[in-house]
Amino acid sequence: MLTFTAPWALAEAELNAPQGRYLRTSAAGPTDAHSWSAHRAAVCPATWPGAAGHWTVESLHGAIAPHSGGSASATGSGRR
């Protein structure tokens, strides 16, 4: 989710990659409400502006999987 007001377009903004903790929170909705697998929940954010190019589906899956231990969250070890 991205919300901001600025005089420039999204394509002109310098975006930061989301942290694993944020991605786990974002994935919790569809995994809990719709019984999505961690892999399915990882596919969509891999294309989000800011995440694309920094996170792969595989690294996102590791970051949001329930038993991942959070290894990719703060250290960035899940990024390519």
N, C-alpha and C positions, 0 to 999 in steps of 0.2 A: 504494500500500500504506500502510496506517495501522495502527500498533500502539501503544497506550498504555493505561494503567490509570488510571482516574479515577473519582470518585464520581458523575459526571454522564454523561448520554447524549450520543452523537455530535451529535444535533440541538442540544444546548445548548453545544457547544464552539465557540469562535471559531477558524476554520480559516484558515491562510495558503495562498495560491495557490502551487502548485508552480512552480519555476523551469524554464525550457526545458531546461537541462542534465539535470535529473531526468527530465523527460518523454522526452527522447531516449534515456536509459538504459532507461526503462520500455518504450519502443516497440521497442528493439533485439531483445528476445526474440521477439515475434511476427513482426517483419519478417525476422529472420534464420532462425528455426526454421520458419516457415510461409509464407515468401515474401509476407507481406502488403505492400501498398503503403504508403507514408507516409500517404496519405489515409485508408486503412482503419485504420491504427494510431492515427490522430488522432481518429477518431469516438468510440471508447470513453472515453478520458480526458476528453473535453469534457464528459462527464456526471458525472465524479467529484466528490464533495464537496470543496470547496476550489478546484477547477479551474473548475467550472461557474460562469458569470458573470464569470470573469476571462479565460478563454481560449475562443476560438471554434474550430470545426473548422479553419477557414482559417488562423488564427494558429498552431494546434498543428501543422498540416501544415508550415508554414514553419519551425517550431522543430525538428521532428524529421526533416525531409527530409534525405537524405544530403548534398545540395549546398547546404544553406541557409546555410552559413558561420557558423551559430550566432548570427545577428543578433538573435534574440528571446530569447536565454538570460538574460544578466545585466542587460540594460537594460530589459527589459519592453516593448520596442518592438512585440512581437507581441501584446500584450494590447489588449483594447478599452477 
